[in-house]
Amino acid sequence: MWKKDDAKPQGVSDNPPAPLSSVPASGATPGGTHSTLGTLPVSSRASACISQGIKIKGEVTGSEDLFVDGVVDGKLSLTNGSLTIGPNGTVKADVTAREVIVRGKVEGKVTGRDKVQLWSTGEVTGEVQTDRLAIEDGALLRGKVEAGRQPSKISETKAAIATANKSSDTRALSSGTAAD
C-alpha cells in the first residue's frame, strides 16, 4: 500500500504557501470583522480588481462589483455593480454604477444610481449625479452636483399638463372686457 505523502513530488510541503497579505481582498478577516491593521476595506463584495500598477485606457463595462486602485482612462460603466476607487486609484473617465465609492481621484462625470460616497481621501473634479450623496470631512469635490430623487417621467408629464390647464383657464378668465 502507498501513502498520500509518497505521491507528492519532491519539494512540495504539506502547508500551502502563505498569502501575500493576511487580510483577504474583501478587507474582512475570516471572522467577518474588518481588519484593524490600518487597511481600509476594499468592498463588501468586490468581484474584480484593477490593482495598483495597472493602467487601462478605453472602456470598461460589466455588471459585477469592481475595485480600482490603478489608473483608468476612458469610460467605466457597471450596470448593476458597485465601483470603489481605492486610495491609489486615478480615474479620468465618465463613471456609471449603482453605487460609487471614491477614496482616490476621479476626473469626469460620476453617476451613482443609488449612492455616491466620497471618503476623506477622495477627490472628484467634474459632475456628480445621484440619489444619495455622502461626503466625509476632508474630501474634495469640485464641479456640479445633482443629488436627490429625480421626478419620474410620468409625474413630470402630469405636472406639465396640469400647468398647461391652469394657464389656459387663467387666459379665459382674463380675456373679458370691462363691459362684461
MARVO-652365 format. One record per residue (C-alpha): residue number from 1; x negated, y negated, z. Coordinates in nm, 4 decimals, padded with zeros to 6 digits. Each point is the difference from the previous one (the first is absolute). Example, Ala and Ser with C-alpha at 12.3 -4.5 7.8 and 13.67 -1.06 7.14 Angstrom:
NODE:seq:px:py:pz
NODE:1:-01.2300:00.4500:00.7800
NODE:2:-00.1370:-00.3440:-00.0660
END
This chain:
NODE:seq:px:py:pz
NODE:1:00.0000:00.0000:00.0000
NODE:2:-00.1103:-00.3538:-00.0634
NODE:3:00.0460:-00.3166:00.2049
NODE:4:00.1159:-00.3393:-00.1251
NODE:5:-00.3362:-00.1530:00.0956
NODE:6:-00.1769:00.2368:-00.2382
NODE:7:00.2063:-00.1270:-00.2957
NODE:8:-00.1146:-00.3621:00.0424
NODE:9:-00.2863:-00.1323:-00.2104
NODE:10:-00.3259:-00.0847:00.1711
NODE:11:-00.0166:-00.3442:00.1614
NODE:12:00.3749:-00.0427:00.0542
NODE:13:00.0950:-00.0624:00.3611
NODE:14:00.3209:00.0956:00.1798
NODE:15:00.0825:-00.3665:00.0691
NODE:16:00.1145:-00.2234:-00.2860
NODE:17:-00.2090:-00.3136:-00.0523
NODE:18:00.1007:-00.2923:00.2201
NODE:19:00.1971:-00.2736:-00.1760
NODE:20:-00.1754:-00.3279:-00.0671
NODE:21:00.2385:-00.1723:00.2359
NODE:22:00.1697:00.1343:00.3084
NODE:23:00.3089:-00.2050:-00.0867
NODE:24:00.2302:00.1393:-00.2708
NODE:25:00.0784:-00.2156:-00.3025
NODE:26:00.3368:-00.0897:00.1477
NODE:27:-00.1729:-00.1701:00.2932
NODE:28:00.1728:00.2274:00.2492
NODE:29:-00.1709:00.2452:00.2284
NODE:30:00.1161:00.3630:-00.0014
NODE:31:00.2214:-00.0774:00.3009
NODE:32:00.1958:-00.2514:-00.2084
NODE:33:-00.1276:-00.3201:00.1608
NODE:34:-00.2124:-00.2588:-00.1727
NODE:35:-00.3719:00.0029:00.0613
NODE:36:-00.1486:-00.2632:00.2261
NODE:37:-00.3464:00.0179:-00.1575
NODE:38:00.0414:-00.3457:-00.1492
NODE:39:00.1400:00.1298:-00.3261
NODE:40:00.3376:-00.1144:-00.1189
NODE:41:00.2557:00.2480:-00.1259
NODE:42:-00.0048:00.0400:-00.3766
NODE:43:00.3681:00.0698:-00.0481
NODE:44:00.2512:00.2184:00.1722
NODE:45:00.0054:00.2294:-00.3038
NODE:46:-00.2433:-00.1176:-00.2706
NODE:47:-00.0126:00.2574:-00.2794
NODE:48:-00.2761:-00.1570:-00.2091
NODE:49:-00.2996:-00.2186:00.0716
NODE:50:-00.2169:-00.2331:-00.2047
NODE:51:-00.2952:-00.0163:00.2333
NODE:52:-00.2674:-00.2621:00.0481
NODE:53:-00.2466:00.0026:-00.2881
NODE:54:00.2647:00.0920:-00.2614
NODE:55:00.1039:-00.2630:-00.2575
NODE:56:00.3059:00.0449:-00.2218
NODE:57:00.0805:-00.2316:-00.2881
NODE:58:00.3419:00.0477:-00.1578
NODE:59:00.3427:00.1189:00.1062
NODE:60:00.0624:00.2278:00.2982
NODE:61:00.3510:00.1474:00.0277
NODE:62:00.1566:00.2659:00.2159
NODE:63:00.2714:00.0883:00.2471
NODE:64:-00.2106:00.1144:00.2964
NODE:65:-00.1740:-00.2001:00.2727
NODE:66:-00.3372:-00.1529:-00.0858
NODE:67:-00.2869:-00.1376:00.2088
NODE:68:-00.2371:-00.2399:-00.1798
NODE:69:-00.3319:-00.0808:00.1662
NODE:70:-00.1845:-00.0580:-00.3270
NODE:71:00.0555:-00.2427:-00.2883
NODE:72:00.3041:00.0021:-00.2307
NODE:73:00.0269:-00.2463:-00.2886
NODE:74:00.3168:00.0146:-00.2111
NODE:75:00.3437:00.1202:00.1112
NODE:76:00.1100:00.2169:00.2944
NODE:77:00.3521:00.1453:-00.0010
NODE:78:00.1308:00.2591:00.2467
NODE:79:00.3692:00.0657:-00.0625
NODE:80:00.0882:00.1532:00.3351
NODE:81:-00.3279:-00.0034:00.1879
NODE:82:-00.1816:-00.2043:00.2567
NODE:83:-00.3140:-00.1903:-00.0979
NODE:84:-00.2665:-00.0797:00.2578
NODE:85:-00.2904:-00.2246:-00.0946
NODE:86:-00.2748:00.0835:00.2469
NODE:87:-00.2364:-00.2490:00.1643
NODE:88:-00.2619:00.0544:-00.2732
NODE:89:00.2573:00.0010:-00.2800
NODE:90:00.0098:-00.2692:-00.2679
NODE:91:00.2970:-00.0045:-00.2369
NODE:92:00.0322:-00.2421:-00.2917
NODE:93:00.3316:00.1226:-00.1309
NODE:94:00.3738:-00.0311:00.0070
NODE:95:00.1085:00.2433:00.2704
NODE:96:00.3402:00.1692:00.0256
NODE:97:00.0926:00.2585:00.2654
NODE:98:00.2681:00.0877:00.2508
NODE:99:-00.2274:-00.1193:00.2813
NODE:100:-00.3273:-00.1938:-00.0269
NODE:101:-00.2495:-00.0253:00.2868
NODE:102:-00.2877:-00.2441:-00.0558
NODE:103:-00.3145:00.0299:00.2104
NODE:104:-00.2388:-00.1112:-00.2759
NODE:105:00.0237:-00.2515:-00.2868
NODE:106:00.2738:-00.0252:-00.2621
NODE:107:00.0150:-00.2470:-00.2862
NODE:108:00.3224:00.0128:-00.2026
NODE:109:00.3714:00.0588:00.0460
NODE:110:00.0886:00.2305:00.2900
NODE:111:00.3480:00.1544:-00.0124
NODE:112:00.1064:00.2201:00.2906
NODE:113:00.3576:00.1206:-00.0415
NODE:114:00.0432:00.0712:00.3727
NODE:115:-00.2904:-00.1647:00.1795
NODE:116:-00.3339:-00.1810:-00.0327
NODE:117:-00.2395:-00.0082:00.2957
NODE:118:-00.3089:-00.2202:00.0222
NODE:119:-00.2384:00.1152:00.2700
NODE:120:-00.2395:-00.2415:00.1676
NODE:121:-00.2765:00.0907:-00.2475
NODE:122:00.2302:-00.0327:-00.3023
NODE:123:-00.0176:-00.2718:-00.2667
NODE:124:00.2579:-00.0564:-00.2738
NODE:125:-00.0354:-00.2601:-00.2733
NODE:126:00.3010:-00.0096:-00.2280
NODE:127:00.3695:00.0757:00.0260
NODE:128:00.1683:00.2196:00.2615
NODE:129:00.3528:00.1323:-00.0490
NODE:130:00.1661:00.2316:00.2538
NODE:131:00.2971:00.0627:00.2254
NODE:132:-00.2097:-00.0070:00.3195
NODE:133:-00.3341:-00.1754:00.0550
NODE:134:-00.2290:00.0466:00.3003
NODE:135:-00.3135:-00.2123:00.0407
NODE:136:-00.2453:00.0603:00.2844
NODE:137:-00.1923:-00.2843:00.1584
NODE:138:-00.3181:-00.0573:-00.2020
NODE:139:00.1370:00.1148:-00.3363
NODE:140:-00.0351:-00.2314:-00.2998
NODE:141:00.2843:-00.0621:-00.2458
NODE:142:-00.0271:-00.2496:-00.2862
NODE:143:00.2806:-00.0263:-00.2516
NODE:144:00.3726:00.0377:-00.0446
NODE:145:00.2095:00.2126:00.2358
NODE:146:00.3517:00.1352:-00.0548
NODE:147:00.1118:00.1975:00.3039
NODE:148:00.3423:00.1257:00.0986
NODE:149:00.2748:00.1953:-00.1665
NODE:150:00.0715:-00.1139:-00.3519
NODE:151:00.3709:-00.0270:-00.0807
NODE:152:00.1209:00.2820:-00.2222
NODE:153:00.1047:-00.0602:-00.3606
NODE:154:00.3671:00.0669:00.0819
NODE:155:00.0153:-00.2541:00.2831
NODE:156:-00.1832:-00.2556:-00.2178
NODE:157:00.2561:00.0499:-00.2770
NODE:158:00.2925:-00.0331:00.2425
NODE:159:-00.1495:-00.3191:00.1468
NODE:160:-00.0482:-00.1466:-00.3489
NODE:161:00.3618:00.0804:-00.0941
NODE:162:00.1325:-00.1486:00.3257
NODE:163:-00.2056:-00.3161:-00.0535
NODE:164:00.1265:-00.0305:-00.3595
NODE:165:00.3617:00.0421:00.1148
NODE:166:-00.0363:-00.2651:00.2720
NODE:167:-00.1550:-00.2515:-00.2388
NODE:168:00.2769:00.0530:-00.2588
NODE:169:00.2653:-00.0518:00.2719
NODE:170:-00.1726:-00.3197:00.1082
NODE:171:-00.0036:-00.1298:-00.3553
NODE:172:00.3737:00.0663:-00.0407
NODE:173:00.0813:-00.1968:00.3152
NODE:174:-00.2153:-00.2982:-00.0852
NODE:175:00.1044:-00.0282:-00.3623
NODE:176:00.3305:-00.1767:00.0809
NODE:177:00.0587:-00.3708:-00.0557
NODE:178:00.0913:-00.2642:00.2531
NODE:179:00.3553:-00.0025:-00.1367
NODE:180:00.0651:00.3573:00.1163
END
